[in-house]
Amino acid sequence: MLKKLFCVHLLLICAATAAAQTAVNNLVNLPEADTLIYVSPQRILKDAAPKVMTPADVNKMREQFADIKKAIGIDPTSVDTLVLAVRFHKPSGDLSFVAPDVMAVLSGDFSSESLLTLARLYLQDRLRDEKYGTKSISLVKIDPLIAAAEKNSMLKPYTELAIAPLSINSLVIGNVSYVKAALDAADGTNRINVASVNSLLRDPNALISAAGSPLATFAKSFGLNGTETTTRDPRCVTSFGNFYAGVTMEGNNFIVRGAMNADNPDTAKIINSLLSAVMEQAVDSVPDKDSQAVLKTLTLVAKESEVVLQASIPEKTVAEFIRKKSESSTKPATTQPARKPVRKRRRK
């Protein structure tokens, strides 16, 4: 019996390791990014959803996925990795703020070419193909944003959406310049910093995680490192403020972990004391008792040069929170009964 349990445990570890390695392989081939969000749809659907949703809701969700598969031939549960990436730019020559690039990358047990074929059937004449080197990009104009971009020039990069296969089982969707950068990175040009990937996948079993460098992004996008036309050596290169946040499952609890780089142990202790005091006051000011109980599970600790956050939330608490929210959203609004008009008596 113990031997069987050991083999099952070993298989689970191997499966988790293989999934983590797949995620790493998908990420290291991406272009540069300042903020990354990683989502594991399969872990959320298979591990988390059944524990916080009623059996009826789970069955309904599976039926909807089956209907989608019948309609378009793609099973949503076949998507094993979803990555959202944001890349900021230096200011332009006229010192105006440049809107960031945004893209999403889907990877899983599906054919990227099949998905593109479905997109062509659905969009028809609205989708056009354009050659980029030896590869092809499919483009579609977003009409509502085209009209809005006439008043707000920052929306101009998003008036056209680009779609392209990165591999036989991964697809990239985003604004045109970032999708082209993703194709270049797939060929080995200007790939993402490995440190960013390691930060994002600090916990390979995370259901969802995020990582970024807000101070470096600010310095770049607001001209501290120069503009697109004027070079300027950075005066201060630091990883201060770089963050990580993730949600995993351990047993019957959701584990929330986060960390922020504080440059050195002394600064980490100072920031930890400040944030702990602010968080204590903020929790006490929350009127909802259930939310207050969840927030009280958050702990902050100064660990070496980082401020580390952690919380353990029972799955029952999450399930109850979701149930209350769903009931409040479906509950019909109560209306006051209409009053009968009062008739005035005529005087003789």
C-alpha positions as CSV (number, residue, x, y, z in Angstrom):
1,M,0.0,0.0,0.0
2,L,2.8,2.4,0.9
3,K,4.6,1.5,-2.3
4,K,1.4,2.4,-4.3
5,L,1.1,5.7,-2.5
6,F,4.7,6.5,-3.1
7,C,4.3,5.8,-6.8
8,V,1.2,8.0,-7.0
9,H,3.0,10.8,-5.2
10,L,6.0,10.4,-7.5
11,L,3.8,10.6,-10.6
12,L,2.1,13.8,-9.3
13,I,5.5,15.3,-8.7
14,C,6.7,14.4,-12.2
15,A,3.5,15.8,-13.8
16,A,3.9,19.0,-11.9
17,T,7.5,19.2,-12.9
18,A,6.6,18.6,-16.6
19,A,3.9,21.2,-16.5
20,A,6.3,23.8,-14.9
21,Q,8.9,23.0,-17.5
22,T,6.4,23.5,-20.3
23,A,5.4,26.9,-18.8
24,V,9.1,27.9,-18.6
25,N,9.7,26.9,-22.2
26,N,6.7,28.9,-23.4
27,L,7.7,32.0,-21.4
28,V,11.4,32.1,-22.3
29,N,10.5,32.5,-26.0
30,L,8.4,35.6,-25.4
31,P,9.6,39.2,-26.0
32,E,10.6,41.7,-23.3
33,A,7.9,42.5,-20.8
34,D,7.6,44.8,-17.8
35,T,4.6,43.1,-16.2
36,L,3.5,39.4,-16.6
37,I,0.4,37.5,-15.4
38,Y,0.4,33.7,-15.6
39,V,-2.8,31.7,-15.4
40,S,-3.1,27.9,-15.3
41,P,-6.7,27.3,-16.5
42,Q,-6.4,23.5,-16.1
43,R,-5.4,23.7,-12.4
44,I,-8.2,26.2,-11.8
45,L,-10.8,24.1,-13.5
46,K,-9.7,20.7,-12.2
47,D,-8.4,21.5,-8.7
48,A,-9.9,24.8,-7.5
49,A,-13.3,25.1,-9.1
50,P,-14.8,21.8,-7.8
51,K,-13.9,22.9,-4.2
52,V,-15.5,26.3,-4.3
53,M,-18.5,25.6,-6.6
54,T,-21.5,23.5,-6.1
55,P,-21.7,20.2,-8.0
56,A,-24.6,21.6,-10.0
57,D,-22.5,24.6,-11.1
58,V,-19.6,22.4,-12.0
59,N,-21.8,20.1,-14.1
60,K,-23.3,23.2,-15.8
61,M,-19.8,24.6,-16.6
62,R,-18.7,21.2,-18.1
63,E,-21.9,21.1,-20.2
64,Q,-21.1,24.6,-21.5
65,F,-17.6,23.6,-22.4
66,A,-18.9,20.5,-24.2
67,D,-21.3,22.7,-26.2
68,I,-18.4,25.0,-27.1
69,K,-16.4,22.0,-28.3
70,K,-19.3,20.8,-30.4
71,A,-19.8,24.2,-31.9
72,I,-16.2,25.1,-32.8
73,G,-14.2,21.9,-32.2
74,I,-12.0,23.4,-29.4
75,D,-12.2,22.3,-25.8
76,P,-11.6,25.2,-23.4
77,T,-10.1,22.8,-20.9
78,S,-7.3,22.0,-23.4
79,V,-5.7,25.4,-22.7
80,D,-3.0,24.7,-20.1
81,T,-1.3,28.1,-20.1
82,L,-2.5,31.7,-20.5
83,V,0.1,34.5,-20.2
84,L,-0.7,38.2,-20.3
85,A,2.2,40.5,-21.0
86,V,2.6,44.3,-20.9
87,R,5.5,46.3,-22.3
88,F,6.1,50.0,-21.8
89,H,8.1,52.4,-24.0
90,K,10.2,55.4,-23.6
91,P,8.5,58.8,-24.4
92,S,8.4,59.8,-28.0
93,G,10.4,62.7,-29.5
94,D,7.7,65.2,-28.7
95,L,7.8,64.1,-25.0
96,S,4.3,62.5,-25.1
97,F,3.5,59.4,-23.1
98,V,3.5,56.3,-25.3
99,A,0.7,53.7,-24.7
100,P,2.1,50.3,-23.6
101,D,2.0,47.1,-25.7
102,V,-0.4,44.4,-24.6
103,M,-0.7,40.7,-25.7
104,A,-2.0,37.3,-24.6
105,V,-0.4,34.0,-25.3
106,L,-2.5,30.8,-25.2
107,S,-0.8,27.3,-25.1
108,G,-2.2,23.9,-24.8
109,D,-3.5,20.7,-26.5
110,F,-4.9,22.4,-29.6
111,S,-3.9,23.4,-33.1
112,S,-3.1,27.1,-33.5
113,E,-3.8,26.8,-37.2
114,S,-7.2,25.4,-36.5
115,L,-8.0,28.3,-34.2
116,L,-7.0,30.7,-36.9
117,T,-9.2,28.9,-39.4
118,L,-12.1,29.3,-37.1
119,A,-11.3,33.0,-36.7
120,R,-11.3,33.4,-40.5
121,L,-14.7,31.7,-40.8
122,Y,-16.2,33.8,-38.1
123,L,-14.7,37.2,-39.1
124,Q,-14.7,36.5,-42.8
125,D,-13.8,39.7,-44.8
126,R,-12.9,41.6,-41.6
127,L,-9.8,39.5,-41.1
128,R,-6.9,40.0,-43.5
129,D,-3.5,38.4,-43.7
130,E,-0.2,40.2,-43.9
131,K,3.3,38.9,-44.4
132,Y,5.9,39.5,-41.8
133,G,9.2,38.0,-43.0
134,T,8.6,34.4,-43.6
135,K,5.5,34.3,-41.3
136,S,2.0,35.5,-41.6
137,I,-0.1,37.7,-39.3
138,S,-3.9,38.0,-39.3
139,L,-5.2,41.5,-38.6
140,V,-8.7,42.7,-37.7
141,K,-9.7,46.3,-37.1
142,I,-11.6,47.2,-33.9
143,D,-14.2,49.7,-35.1
144,P,-15.2,51.2,-31.7
145,L,-11.6,52.0,-30.9
146,I,-11.0,53.5,-34.3
147,A,-13.7,56.1,-33.6
148,A,-12.4,56.7,-30.0
149,A,-8.8,57.0,-31.2
150,E,-9.7,60.1,-33.3
151,K,-10.3,61.9,-29.9
152,N,-7.7,60.1,-27.9
153,S,-4.4,59.3,-29.7
154,M,-3.3,56.9,-26.9
155,L,-5.8,54.4,-28.2
156,K,-4.3,54.3,-31.7
157,P,-2.1,51.2,-31.0
158,Y,-5.2,49.2,-30.1
159,T,-7.3,50.0,-33.1
160,E,-6.0,46.9,-34.9
161,L,-5.7,43.4,-33.3
162,A,-3.1,41.0,-34.5
163,I,-3.2,37.2,-34.3
164,A,-0.4,34.8,-35.1
165,P,0.7,31.2,-34.3
166,L,3.9,31.0,-32.3
167,S,4.1,27.3,-32.6
168,I,1.8,24.4,-33.5
169,N,0.1,24.6,-30.1
170,S,0.5,28.3,-29.1
171,L,-1.2,31.4,-30.3
172,V,-0.5,35.1,-29.6
173,I,-3.1,37.9,-29.7
174,G,-2.3,41.6,-29.2
175,N,-1.5,44.9,-30.7
176,V,0.4,44.7,-34.0
177,S,3.9,45.8,-32.8
178,Y,3.9,43.5,-29.8
179,V,2.8,40.4,-31.9
180,K,5.6,41.2,-34.4
181,A,8.0,41.3,-31.4
182,A,6.7,37.9,-30.2
183,L,7.4,36.4,-33.6
184,D,11.0,37.9,-33.6
185,A,11.5,36.5,-30.1
186,A,10.3,33.1,-31.2
187,D,13.2,33.2,-33.7
188,G,15.6,34.2,-31.0
189,T,15.7,38.1,-31.1
190,N,15.2,40.3,-28.1
191,R,13.8,37.7,-25.8
192,I,12.5,38.3,-22.3
193,N,14.9,38.5,-19.3
194,V,15.2,35.1,-17.7
195,A,15.0,36.7,-14.2
196,S,11.5,37.9,-15.0
197,V,10.5,34.4,-15.9
198,N,12.0,33.0,-12.7
199,S,10.2,35.6,-10.7
200,L,6.8,34.8,-12.3
201,L,7.2,31.1,-11.8
202,R,8.7,31.3,-8.3
203,D,6.0,28.8,-7.3
204,P,5.5,26.4,-10.3
205,N,2.2,25.1,-8.8
206,A,0.5,28.5,-8.7
207,L,-3.0,28.7,-10.0
208,I,-2.3,32.3,-11.0
209,S,0.7,34.6,-10.5
210,A,2.0,38.0,-11.4
211,A,5.4,39.7,-11.5
212,G,6.6,43.1,-12.5
213,S,9.1,46.0,-12.0
214,P,7.1,49.1,-11.3
215,L,10.0,51.5,-10.6
216,A,12.0,50.4,-13.7
217,T,8.8,50.8,-15.7
218,F,8.2,54.3,-14.4
219,A,11.8,55.3,-15.1
220,K,11.5,54.1,-18.7
221,S,8.1,55.4,-19.6
222,F,8.6,58.9,-18.0
223,G,12.0,59.6,-19.6
224,L,14.4,58.9,-16.7
225,N,16.3,56.6,-19.1
226,G,16.0,59.0,-22.0
227,T,13.4,59.2,-24.9
228,E,13.1,57.4,-28.2
229,T,15.2,60.2,-29.8
230,T,17.5,61.1,-26.9
231,T,19.7,58.6,-25.0
232,R,20.3,59.1,-21.4
233,D,22.3,56.8,-19.0
234,P,20.1,55.6,-16.1
235,R,21.3,57.3,-12.9
236,C,20.0,54.6,-10.6
237,V,19.5,51.0,-11.6
238,T,17.7,49.0,-8.8
239,S,15.4,46.1,-8.4
240,F,13.6,47.9,-5.5
241,G,9.9,47.5,-5.9
242,N,10.0,44.4,-8.1
243,F,7.1,42.2,-7.0
244,Y,5.6,38.7,-7.1
245,A,2.2,37.5,-6.2
246,G,0.6,34.1,-6.6
247,V,-2.3,31.9,-5.5
248,T,-1.8,28.1,-4.9
249,M,-3.7,25.3,-3.3
250,E,-2.4,23.2,-0.4
251,G,-4.8,20.6,1.0
252,N,-8.1,22.4,1.7
253,N,-6.7,25.9,1.8
254,F,-5.9,28.6,-0.8
255,I,-2.4,30.0,-0.2
256,V,-1.7,33.6,-1.2
257,R,2.0,34.5,-1.4
258,G,3.6,37.7,-2.4
259,A,7.0,39.4,-2.1
260,M,8.4,42.8,-2.8
261,N,12.1,43.6,-3.3
262,A,13.3,46.1,-0.7
263,D,17.0,46.3,-1.8
264,N,18.4,45.5,1.6
265,P,17.4,43.9,5.0
266,D,17.2,47.2,6.9
267,T,14.8,48.8,4.3
268,A,12.8,45.6,4.3
269,K,12.2,45.8,8.1
270,I,11.2,49.5,7.8
271,I,8.8,48.9,5.0
272,N,7.4,45.8,6.8
273,S,6.7,47.8,10.0
274,L,5.0,50.6,8.0
275,L,2.8,48.3,5.9
276,S,1.9,46.1,8.9
277,A,0.5,49.2,10.8
278,V,-1.3,50.4,7.7
279,M,-2.8,47.0,7.0
280,E,-4.0,46.6,10.6
281,Q,-5.9,49.9,10.4
282,A,-7.3,49.0,7.0
283,V,-8.6,45.6,8.1
284,D,-10.4,47.1,11.1
285,S,-12.1,49.6,8.9
286,V,-13.7,46.9,6.6
287,P,-17.4,46.7,7.5
288,D,-18.0,43.1,6.2
289,K,-17.1,40.6,8.9
290,D,-16.4,37.7,6.4
291,S,-14.0,39.9,4.4
292,Q,-12.4,41.1,7.6
293,A,-11.8,37.5,8.8
294,V,-10.1,36.7,5.5
295,L,-7.9,39.9,5.6
296,K,-6.8,39.0,9.1
297,T,-5.1,35.8,7.8
298,L,-2.6,38.0,5.9
299,T,0.8,38.2,7.5
300,L,3.8,40.4,6.6
301,V,7.3,39.4,7.3
302,A,10.7,41.0,6.5
303,K,12.8,38.2,5.1
304,E,16.3,39.1,4.0
305,S,15.9,41.9,1.4
306,E,12.2,41.2,0.8
307,V,8.9,42.0,2.4
308,V,7.0,38.7,2.2
309,L,3.2,38.4,2.4
310,Q,1.3,35.2,3.0
311,A,-2.3,34.1,3.8
312,S,-4.0,30.8,4.2
313,I,-7.7,30.9,3.3
314,P,-9.9,27.8,3.8
315,E,-11.8,26.6,0.7
316,K,-15.0,26.7,2.7
317,T,-14.5,30.5,3.2
318,V,-14.0,31.0,-0.5
319,A,-17.0,28.8,-1.5
320,E,-19.2,30.8,0.9
321,F,-18.0,34.1,-0.4
322,I,-18.7,33.0,-4.0
323,R,-22.1,31.7,-3.0
324,K,-23.1,34.9,-1.4
325,K,-21.9,37.0,-4.4
326,S,-23.8,34.8,-6.8
327,E,-27.0,35.0,-4.7
328,S,-26.8,38.8,-4.5
329,S,-26.3,39.1,-8.3
330,T,-29.3,36.8,-9.1
331,K,-31.6,38.1,-6.4
332,P,-34.3,40.3,-8.0
333,A,-34.4,43.9,-6.8
334,T,-37.3,44.6,-4.5
335,T,-39.7,47.2,-5.7
336,Q,-42.1,49.2,-3.6
337,P,-45.8,48.5,-4.4
338,A,-47.4,51.3,-6.4
339,R,-49.5,53.6,-4.4
340,K,-53.0,54.3,-5.4
341,P,-53.6,58.0,-6.4
342,V,-55.5,59.9,-3.7
343,R,-58.7,61.4,-5.0
344,K,-59.6,64.8,-3.7
345,R,-63.2,65.2,-2.6
346,R,-65.1,67.9,-4.4
347,R,-66.6,70.6,-2.2
348,K,-70.3,71.4,-2.6
